[in-house]
Amino acid sequence: MGGIIWLASYPKSGNTWVRTFLHNLLLDADRPANINELTHFTIGDGNKIWFENVTGKPYSSFSEEEIATLRPRVHQAYSRTRPDSVFVKTHHWLGKSHDIPLITPEYTAGAVYILRNPLDVVISLSSHYGLSLDDGITMLIDPAGHSAETDRKTIDYLGSWSSHVSSWQNMDKSGLNVMRYEDMLYKPEKTFGGLAKFLGLKPPKARLKKAIKFSSFAASRQQEESGGFNEQSDKTERFFRVGKAGQWKTVLSQDQVDRIVGTHGDVMEQFGYLPAKR
């Protein structure tokens, strides 16, 4: 394709799973790829060092507006790291900051968008950010939702879960591949095989199945338990928590479900996430 292929998602929707699959598929090694080497293969959007590299100035010297203005230069730098396409993980919605696109069109070749039932997202999200479930729901429904800046990373501009999902559906469909977490879980060969096809790859069935096995939740969880994971939040004991769908049924109260459905019902229905009345 050439240019950036964005691996985009609202946080805690399966982005790391997709990155791990691609790493295993392309390396085709005899053992699972090291989860702590994913950044060797996939660039993380918003790492402050990129802003410093393109300017030669410390990140702390920039205002929010200057960061927005610099973002296209950073994306150009991403695109120049590979002779062909480069994968870049992002949690930004497909919108703007200070009237400048968060995803620069001229350096974009396409996108893989990963989504997950927001009723399950909020459980994992709350754990990851050290929030109560109610505060996690507030973040999920906030039109101005964002993640906090860290020592290494800029703010992720999220919007609400619905606006995030809907914004990425506005991309040209020929350059967009949408993956549901639940299909990755229950129909892995069809779903990950579809991703490979979208990327112009034709892996033998045995290679595809091996990459799926090596990138499974169990395999990643085992690696984290034995060697840690450098993307783990300091708010929780582990990154790979449960790896299931439908946990919300035994965790969320009816009032909490109603808060989420009341805001996101239309988009949830579009993707088969609207729950039956309890």
C-alpha positions, 0 to 999 in steps of 0.5 A: 500500500505505501504510507501509514496503515493505522491500527485504530481503536478505542482503548481496550478493544483488542488493538494489542491483540491485532498487533501481536497477530501481525507480528507473529504472522510476518515473522513466522517464527517457531515460537510466539513473538516477544510481546515486549518487542511490538514497538520494533514492529508497530509505531505507537502514535503520540510518543513524545520523542517523535515530536522532539526528533522532528524539531530538535526541541524538548516536548515540554517547550510546545503548547497544545496548538504547536503539538497539533501543528507538528503532528503532520510532520510526525506522521510524515516521519512515521511514513519514512521509516519503511520503504513500503507501508508502516503500521501505526497504533492509534487511539485517536478518533478520526477528528481534529485538534485545533482544526488540524487532523489527528490522522493526516490524510496525505500520509495515510494508506489505510486503516484497520479499525478494531471495536468491542462491545462497550459493555465489556470495554468499560470493565477493562478500561476502568481497570486499566485507568484505575477508575471505578466502573461508574467513572469508566462509564462517564469516560465512555460517554463523554463527547470530549473524552481523552486519555491523560498525558504521560511521561512518554505519550501525548493525550489521546483524543477519544471523544465518546465511544460512539463518536470514535467508532462512527468517525472511523467508519467515514473512511473510504471503505476500500481502505478500511478493514473493520474487526470486531473483538468478538469475531476475533475470539469466536471466528479467528480464522475468518477474521484474521484471514480477512485482515491478511487478505485486506493487507494483500497477504496470502499466508498458507493456512498452517501459517495463519493458524500458527499466528493465531495460536501464538497471538492468543490471549493465553499465549500473551498472558503467559508471556506477561506472567513470566516477563512482564509487559512494557505497556502495562498500566501502573494502575493495575496488576496486569495488562492481559486480564480476562480475554473474554466477551460477555463479562458485563453480564455478571459485572455491570448493574442494570443501571450501568448497562442502561447508562451505556445503552442510553448513549450508545444504543444506535451504534451498538445496534449497528454492530450487534451489541445491543443487549436483550432486555433483562 
